Amino acid sequence: MAAKVSSDKLPQIVTDLPGPNARKVVESDHQYISLSYTRSYPLVAKSGRGAIVEDVDGNRFLDFSAGIAVCSTGHCHPDVVGAIQKQAESLIHMSGTDFYYPQMPQLAKKLESLMPDGKSWRCFFGNSGAEAIEAAMKLARYFTGRWQFIACHSSFHGRTMGALSLTSSKPVQRKGFGPLVPGVTHIPYGNATYLEDVVFKTTVNPNEVAAIIVEPIQGEGGYIVPPPDFLPGLERIARKHGILLVVDEVQSGMGRSGKMFAFEHFHFHPDIVAIAKGIASGMPLGVMMAHSEIMTWPPGAHASTFGGNPVCLAAALETIRLLEDGYVANSAKIGDFLQEKLKRLMERQPAITDVRGRGLMIGVQLKSHELRDSVIDECFRRGLLVLGAGASTIRLSPPLIIDEEQADFAVEILSNAIEAVA
């Protein structure tokens, strides 16, 4: 077990893992819950505060997964909790599909102000990243009158049927669910010329392509940062052929990369943006944004019963305020600090083959899939919560509120875990 520490910002392991209470929950879960879920280790969460999660046995963990890059402002930020409580006291649900909420145009206007192009945007509200992608696919087909899509190898866009058809992260995600939505062609991530030089010359007529859908930094694929000319190359091709550009900011957006949106790191101008995860600090909200001249579909073309729920909107508005007030800047600052620490660790640790990322979206690639999984489990035993991505990468996606002390501690645990199992 990891050594006990006094700081409430750092982990403290007080039982064997999993503890007795956690084991009971895991046993019950195995009996009643879908086998499709993936759990890397037996964490049974009870509460969270900041970057610390406490389990049902009183063990404290430093969370460098943030609910898969969701808890952008940390767990249970008091300002977000206050906004949720205040809204829940007055109105929880009335359905923005059929009625009006003042918070819907308020959040949409705020999101428009965050777009760097200064253009007019409209928003469609759903409940998740997959729903945002589904909406983007439908809108792209409706607006262009075309039916085909271009996506990338190793991409992840969600698990609903349309989003899954774009996804090419792991075969198990698609196995047994075919036939999927037709008209999706995948290209190598980072290679824009392949689209025009191979795909458009051999298999796909560009005049039938509604949209290119791309992650500005790949998430599940391994936290891959593309070459600087990749996204601009896609934009050049898209403009040439009248193809829409959809950027999937579900995991990389809302300050995760050290900018509000990861596409801002590149000379890239999307037509449609999909947002979820970190936008509402843990409340379920997905947003599909599009230029106003593109979102022209009529009433009834698309809707969502729970999308834009007023409680979720209140959480999002407060989350964005906190992000703008300092957490995006902190993501950039601590991200640079953390990457420098990890690169120095890589110099003396041959098991690490690469360190990459932007802001607090960092991938640490190890020599093998098996080693990666062993290190993740060992980190858990020592009080650090991390998850995998890609074939052999550990993803570090902590809340954007972490400080240098917590970053230092995470690198120390990671280093010790690698030494223990490598």
C-alpha positions as CSV (number, residue, x, y, z in Angstrom):
1,M,0.0,0.0,0.0
2,A,1.1,3.6,-0.6
3,A,2.4,5.6,2.3
4,K,-0.1,7.6,4.2
5,V,0.0,11.3,3.7
6,S,-1.7,14.1,5.6
7,S,-2.7,16.4,2.7
8,D,-6.4,16.2,1.7
9,K,-5.2,16.9,-1.9
10,L,-3.3,13.6,-2.1
11,P,-4.3,9.9,-1.9
12,Q,-4.4,7.8,1.2
13,I,-4.9,4.0,1.0
14,V,-6.1,2.5,4.3
15,T,-7.3,-1.0,3.3
16,D,-6.3,-3.8,0.9
17,L,-7.9,-3.1,-2.5
18,P,-10.6,-3.8,-3.0
19,G,-11.8,-3.3,0.6
20,P,-14.5,-5.3,2.2
21,N,-17.3,-2.9,1.3
22,A,-16.1,-2.6,-2.2
23,R,-16.0,-6.3,-2.7
24,K,-19.7,-6.6,-1.8
25,V,-20.6,-4.0,-4.4
26,V,-18.5,-5.6,-7.1
27,E,-20.1,-9.0,-6.4
28,S,-23.6,-7.4,-6.7
29,D,-22.6,-5.6,-9.8
30,H,-21.5,-8.8,-11.4
31,Q,-24.9,-10.3,-10.8
32,Y,-27.1,-7.4,-12.0
33,I,-25.2,-5.1,-14.4
34,S,-24.6,-5.4,-18.1
35,L,-21.5,-7.3,-19.0
36,S,-20.7,-4.8,-21.7
37,Y,-19.2,-2.3,-19.3
38,T,-15.4,-2.2,-19.0
39,R,-13.8,-1.7,-15.6
40,S,-10.0,-1.5,-15.4
41,Y,-9.9,-2.0,-11.6
42,P,-12.4,-2.4,-8.7
43,L,-12.8,1.2,-7.7
44,V,-16.2,1.7,-5.9
45,A,-16.6,5.4,-5.6
46,K,-18.5,7.0,-2.8
47,S,-17.7,10.7,-2.9
48,G,-15.4,13.1,-4.7
49,R,-14.0,16.6,-4.0
50,G,-11.7,18.4,-6.3
51,A,-9.3,15.8,-7.7
52,I,-9.8,13.3,-4.9
53,V,-12.2,10.4,-5.0
54,E,-13.0,8.4,-1.9
55,D,-14.3,4.8,-2.1
56,V,-16.8,3.0,0.1
57,D,-14.0,1.8,2.4
58,G,-12.5,5.2,3.1
59,N,-9.6,5.0,0.7
60,R,-8.7,8.2,-1.1
61,F,-7.5,8.3,-4.7
62,L,-6.0,11.0,-6.8
63,D,-8.2,11.1,-9.9
64,F,-6.3,11.5,-13.2
65,S,-9.2,10.2,-15.2
66,A,-11.9,12.7,-14.2
67,G,-14.8,10.4,-15.1
68,I,-13.2,10.0,-18.6
69,A,-12.4,13.7,-19.0
70,V,-15.8,14.8,-17.8
71,C,-15.3,16.4,-14.4
72,S,-13.5,19.5,-15.8
73,T,-13.9,21.6,-12.7
74,G,-13.2,18.7,-10.3
75,H,-15.6,16.6,-8.4
76,C,-18.5,18.5,-6.8
77,H,-17.2,22.0,-7.3
78,P,-19.1,24.0,-4.8
79,D,-20.1,26.7,-7.4
80,V,-21.4,24.0,-9.8
81,V,-23.2,22.2,-7.0
82,G,-24.8,25.5,-5.9
83,A,-26.0,26.2,-9.5
84,I,-27.5,22.7,-9.7
85,Q,-29.2,23.0,-6.4
86,K,-30.6,26.4,-7.1
87,Q,-32.0,25.3,-10.5
88,A,-33.4,22.0,-9.1
89,E,-35.4,24.0,-6.5
90,S,-37.3,25.9,-9.2
91,L,-37.6,23.6,-12.3
92,I,-36.1,20.2,-13.1
93,H,-37.8,19.4,-16.4
94,M,-40.3,20.7,-18.9
95,S,-38.7,19.5,-22.3
96,G,-37.0,22.1,-24.4
97,T,-38.3,20.2,-27.5
98,D,-41.8,21.5,-26.9
99,F,-41.4,24.5,-24.6
100,Y,-38.9,27.2,-23.9
101,Y,-36.2,27.6,-21.2
102,P,-34.4,31.0,-20.8
103,Q,-31.2,29.0,-20.2
104,M,-31.2,27.4,-23.7
105,P,-30.5,30.6,-25.7
106,Q,-28.4,31.9,-22.8
107,L,-26.0,28.9,-23.1
108,A,-26.2,28.9,-26.9
109,K,-25.2,32.6,-27.0
110,K,-22.3,31.9,-24.6
111,L,-21.1,29.0,-26.7
112,E,-21.2,31.2,-29.8
113,S,-19.0,33.7,-28.0
114,L,-16.4,31.0,-27.5
115,M,-16.1,30.3,-31.2
116,P,-13.0,32.0,-32.5
117,D,-14.4,32.8,-36.0
118,G,-16.9,35.4,-34.9
119,K,-19.7,33.9,-37.0
120,S,-23.3,33.2,-36.1
121,W,-23.9,29.7,-34.6
122,R,-27.0,27.7,-33.5
123,C,-27.1,24.9,-30.9
124,F,-28.9,21.6,-30.7
125,F,-28.9,20.1,-27.1
126,G,-28.8,16.4,-26.4
127,N,-27.5,14.3,-23.5
128,S,-24.1,12.9,-24.6
129,G,-21.3,13.0,-27.1
130,A,-22.8,10.2,-29.2
131,E,-26.0,12.2,-29.5
132,A,-24.1,15.3,-30.6
133,I,-22.4,13.2,-33.3
134,E,-25.7,11.6,-34.4
135,A,-27.2,15.1,-34.7
136,A,-24.2,16.3,-36.7
137,M,-24.5,13.4,-39.1
138,K,-28.2,14.0,-39.7
139,L,-27.7,17.8,-40.1
140,A,-24.8,17.2,-42.6
141,R,-27.0,14.9,-44.7
142,Y,-30.0,17.2,-44.6
143,F,-28.0,20.4,-45.5
144,T,-25.9,18.9,-48.3
145,G,-28.3,16.4,-49.7
146,R,-25.3,14.0,-49.7
147,W,-25.1,10.7,-47.9
148,Q,-21.4,9.6,-47.4
149,F,-19.0,10.4,-44.6
150,I,-15.2,10.4,-44.1
151,A,-13.8,9.4,-40.7
152,C,-10.4,8.3,-39.4
153,H,-8.8,5.1,-38.4
154,S,-8.5,4.7,-34.6
155,S,-11.3,7.3,-34.1
156,F,-13.9,7.1,-31.4
157,H,-17.2,9.0,-31.8
158,G,-19.7,7.0,-29.7
159,R,-21.6,3.7,-29.6
160,T,-25.0,4.5,-31.0
161,M,-25.4,3.2,-34.6
162,G,-24.4,6.3,-36.5
163,A,-21.6,7.3,-34.2
164,L,-20.4,3.6,-34.1
165,S,-20.3,3.6,-37.9
166,L,-17.7,6.4,-37.7
167,T,-15.8,4.8,-34.8
168,S,-12.8,2.6,-35.6
169,S,-11.1,2.4,-32.2
170,K,-11.5,-1.3,-31.3
171,P,-13.1,-4.2,-33.2
172,V,-15.0,-5.3,-30.1
173,Q,-17.0,-2.0,-30.2
174,R,-18.4,-3.0,-33.6
175,K,-18.5,-6.8,-33.5
176,G,-22.0,-8.3,-33.7
177,F,-23.7,-5.0,-34.5
178,G,-23.6,-5.0,-38.3
179,P,-24.7,-3.9,-40.8
180,L,-23.8,-0.4,-39.6
181,V,-24.8,2.9,-41.3
182,P,-23.6,2.7,-44.9
183,G,-21.4,5.3,-46.6
184,V,-18.6,5.7,-44.1
185,T,-15.0,5.5,-45.3
186,H,-12.0,5.7,-43.0
187,I,-8.7,7.2,-43.7
188,P,-5.4,7.2,-41.8
189,Y,-5.4,9.8,-39.0
190,G,-2.8,12.5,-39.8
191,N,-2.7,11.9,-43.6
192,A,-5.0,14.3,-45.4
193,T,-3.4,13.6,-48.8
194,Y,-4.7,10.0,-48.6
195,L,-8.2,11.2,-48.9
196,E,-7.7,13.0,-52.2
197,D,-4.9,10.9,-53.7
198,V,-6.4,7.5,-52.9
199,V,-10.0,7.5,-51.6
200,F,-11.4,10.1,-54.1
201,K,-9.6,8.5,-57.0
202,T,-10.6,4.9,-56.3
203,T,-13.7,4.4,-54.2
204,V,-15.7,7.5,-53.2
205,N,-17.1,10.4,-55.3
206,P,-16.4,13.6,-53.3
207,N,-19.6,15.1,-54.6
208,E,-21.5,12.4,-52.5
209,V,-19.6,13.2,-49.3
210,A,-21.7,15.2,-46.7
211,A,-19.0,15.7,-44.1
212,I,-15.5,14.9,-42.8
213,I,-15.8,14.0,-39.1
214,V,-12.5,14.3,-37.2
215,E,-11.1,14.6,-33.6
216,P,-8.6,17.5,-33.4
217,I,-6.7,15.3,-31.0
218,Q,-7.6,11.6,-30.9
219,G,-8.9,10.4,-27.6
220,E,-9.6,6.7,-27.4
221,G,-7.1,6.2,-30.2
222,G,-4.3,7.0,-27.8
223,Y,-4.2,10.7,-27.3
224,I,-2.7,11.3,-30.7
225,V,-1.8,14.8,-31.7
226,P,-1.8,15.1,-35.5
227,P,0.8,16.8,-37.6
228,P,0.2,20.5,-37.9
229,D,-0.8,20.3,-41.6
230,F,-3.4,17.6,-41.1
231,L,-6.5,19.6,-40.2
232,P,-5.7,22.4,-42.5
233,G,-5.2,19.8,-45.3
234,L,-8.6,18.4,-44.6
235,E,-10.1,21.9,-44.7
236,R,-8.5,22.6,-48.0
237,I,-10.0,19.4,-49.5
238,A,-13.4,20.0,-47.9
239,R,-13.7,23.5,-49.3
240,K,-12.7,22.3,-52.7
241,H,-15.5,19.8,-52.9
242,G,-18.2,21.5,-50.8
243,I,-17.9,19.0,-47.9
244,L,-18.8,20.0,-44.4
245,L,-16.2,19.8,-41.6
246,V,-17.4,18.3,-38.3
247,V,-15.0,18.5,-35.4
248,D,-15.5,16.1,-32.5
249,E,-14.5,18.1,-29.3
250,V,-16.3,15.7,-27.0
251,Q,-13.2,14.6,-25.1
252,S,-10.7,17.3,-26.2
253,G,-12.9,20.4,-25.7
254,M,-13.9,22.7,-22.8
255,G,-10.3,23.5,-21.8
256,R,-8.9,20.0,-21.8
257,S,-6.2,20.8,-24.3
258,G,-5.2,24.1,-22.7
259,K,-7.5,26.1,-25.1
260,M,-11.2,26.1,-24.9
261,F,-11.3,23.9,-28.0
262,A,-8.5,21.7,-29.3
263,F,-9.1,22.8,-32.9
264,E,-7.8,26.2,-31.9
265,H,-4.3,24.7,-31.8
266,F,-4.5,24.4,-35.5
267,H,-5.4,26.6,-38.5
268,F,-8.8,24.9,-38.8
269,H,-12.3,26.3,-39.2
270,P,-15.1,23.7,-38.6
271,D,-18.7,24.1,-39.8
272,I,-20.1,21.9,-37.0
273,V,-18.8,21.2,-33.5
274,A,-19.8,18.3,-31.2
275,I,-19.3,19.0,-27.5
276,A,-20.1,17.0,-24.3
277,K,-18.1,15.5,-21.4
278,G,-16.5,18.5,-19.7
279,I,-19.1,21.0,-20.6
280,A,-21.3,20.4,-17.5
281,S,-18.9,19.1,-14.8
282,G,-20.5,15.6,-14.8
283,M,-24.1,16.4,-15.6
284,P,-25.3,14.8,-18.9
285,L,-25.2,17.3,-21.7
286,G,-24.2,17.1,-25.3
287,V,-24.3,20.0,-27.8
288,M,-24.1,20.0,-31.6
289,M,-23.2,23.5,-32.8
290,A,-23.4,24.6,-36.4
291,H,-23.1,27.8,-38.4
292,S,-26.5,29.4,-38.6
293,E,-26.7,29.1,-42.4
294,I,-26.2,25.3,-42.0
295,M,-28.7,24.6,-39.2
296,T,-31.7,25.2,-41.4
297,W,-33.7,22.0,-40.8
298,P,-37.4,22.5,-40.0
299,P,-39.4,21.9,-36.8
300,G,-39.7,18.1,-36.2
301,A,-36.6,17.2,-38.1
302,H,-34.7,16.4,-34.9
303,A,-35.4,16.6,-31.2
304,S,-34.6,15.3,-27.7
305,T,-36.9,14.9,-24.7
306,F,-34.2,15.5,-22.1
307,G,-31.6,17.4,-24.2
308,G,-31.1,20.9,-22.7
309,N,-32.5,19.9,-19.4
310,P,-32.5,23.1,-17.2
311,V,-30.4,21.6,-14.4
312,C,-27.7,20.5,-16.9
313,L,-27.8,23.9,-18.5
314,A,-27.3,25.6,-15.1
315,A,-24.3,23.3,-14.5
316,A,-22.9,24.1,-17.9
317,L,-23.2,27.9,-17.5
318,E,-21.4,27.8,-14.2
319,T,-18.7,25.4,-15.6
320,I,-17.9,27.7,-18.5
321,R,-17.6,30.6,-16.1
322,L,-15.1,28.7,-14.0
323,L,-13.2,27.6,-17.1
324,E,-12.9,31.1,-18.4
325,D,-12.0,32.5,-15.0
326,G,-8.8,30.4,-14.8
327,Y,-9.2,26.6,-15.3
328,V,-8.4,26.7,-19.0
329,A,-5.2,28.7,-18.3
330,N,-4.4,26.2,-15.5
331,S,-4.8,23.3,-17.9
332,A,-2.2,24.9,-20.2
333,K,0.2,25.7,-17.4
334,I,0.0,22.5,-15.4
335,G,-0.1,20.5,-18.6
336,D,3.2,21.9,-19.7
337,F,4.6,21.3,-16.2
338,L,3.3,17.7,-16.2
339,Q,4.6,16.9,-19.7
340,E,8.1,18.2,-18.8
341,K,8.1,15.9,-15.8
342,L,7.0,13.0,-17.8
343,K,9.5,13.5,-20.6
344,R,12.3,13.6,-18.0
345,L,10.9,10.3,-16.6
346,M,10.9,8.9,-20.1
347,E,14.6,9.7,-20.4
348,R,15.4,7.4,-17.5
349,Q,12.6,4.8,-17.9
350,P,12.9,2.7,-21.1
351,A,9.5,1.3,-20.6
352,I,8.1,4.6,-21.8
353,T,8.3,5.1,-25.5
354,D,6.5,8.4,-26.0
355,V,4.9,11.3,-24.1
356,R,2.5,13.5,-26.1
357,G,-0.5,15.7,-25.8
358,R,-1.8,19.3,-25.2
359,G,-2.8,20.8,-21.9
360,L,-4.2,18.2,-19.5
361,M,-4.8,15.7,-22.3
362,I,-1.6,13.7,-22.1
363,G,-0.7,10.2,-23.4
364,V,2.1,8.1,-21.9
365,Q,2.9,5.3,-24.3
366,L,4.5,2.1,-22.9
367,K,6.2,-0.8,-24.7
368,S,3.3,-3.1,-24.7
369,H,-0.4,-3.5,-24.1
370,E,0.2,-6.0,-21.3
371,L,2.7,-3.7,-19.5
372,R,0.2,-0.7,-19.8
373,D,-2.6,-2.7,-18.2
374,S,-0.3,-3.9,-15.4
375,V,0.9,-0.3,-14.7
376,I,-2.7,1.0,-14.6
377,D,-3.6,-1.6,-12.0
378,E,-0.5,-0.9,-10.0
379,C,-1.3,2.8,-10.0
380,F,-4.7,2.0,-8.6
381,R,-3.1,0.0,-5.8
382,R,-0.9,3.1,-5.0
383,G,-3.8,5.6,-5.1
384,L,-3.7,7.0,-8.6
385,L,-6.7,6.6,-11.0
386,V,-5.7,6.4,-14.7
387,L,-7.1,4.7,-17.7
388,G,-5.8,3.3,-21.0
389,A,-6.3,4.5,-24.5
390,G,-5.1,3.1,-27.8
391,A,-3.0,0.0,-27.9
392,S,-0.5,0.7,-25.1
393,T,-1.1,4.3,-23.9
394,I,-1.9,5.5,-20.4
395,R,-4.1,8.6,-20.7
396,L,-3.8,11.4,-18.1
397,S,-6.9,13.5,-18.1
398,P,-7.2,15.0,-14.6
399,P,-9.6,17.7,-13.5
400,L,-8.4,21.1,-14.9
401,I,-8.0,22.3,-11.3
402,I,-5.0,20.2,-10.3
403,D,-1.8,21.9,-9.0
404,E,1.9,21.2,-9.3
405,E,1.9,19.2,-6.1
406,Q,-0.7,16.8,-7.4
407,A,1.1,16.6,-10.8
408,D,4.3,15.8,-9.0
409,F,2.7,13.1,-6.9
410,A,1.0,11.5,-10.0
411,V,4.4,11.3,-11.8
412,E,6.0,9.7,-8.7
413,I,3.3,7.1,-8.4
414,L,3.4,6.4,-12.2
415,S,7.2,6.0,-12.0
416,N,7.0,3.7,-9.0
417,A,4.3,1.6,-10.6
418,I,6.4,1.1,-13.8
419,E,9.4,0.1,-11.7
420,A,7.2,-2.4,-9.8
421,V,5.8,-4.2,-12.8
422,A,8.2,-3.6,-15.7
